[in-house]
Amino acid sequence: MLKEGAVVLSLSGRDKGKLLAVVGNEQNRVLVCDGKERPVERPKRKNMCHLEEQGTVLGAEEIATNKALKRALRRLNPSLNGKT
């Protein structure tokens, strides 16, 4: 299982190619959000085989609010997320 706060790249689905942050685990899936299309209040359930771990873990304060999450993901790779 991926740790909470881990940054992942979506490999399939509508969010393919976007950076997401793991906000929780649920059975054999993880809960991910990006702070814009998928806010922290409404995370997306995603199969772990559809995600690629990026080797970065965000702190609890960076995944606490949508604004902080968007800022943290944009700082990591602005070309993947565009203007979020």
Summary of the structure (lengths in Angstrom):
residues: 84
radius of gyration: 11.1
end to end distance: 27.3
largest distance: 32.8
contacts: 258
relative contact order: 0.25
helix: 21%
strand: 35%
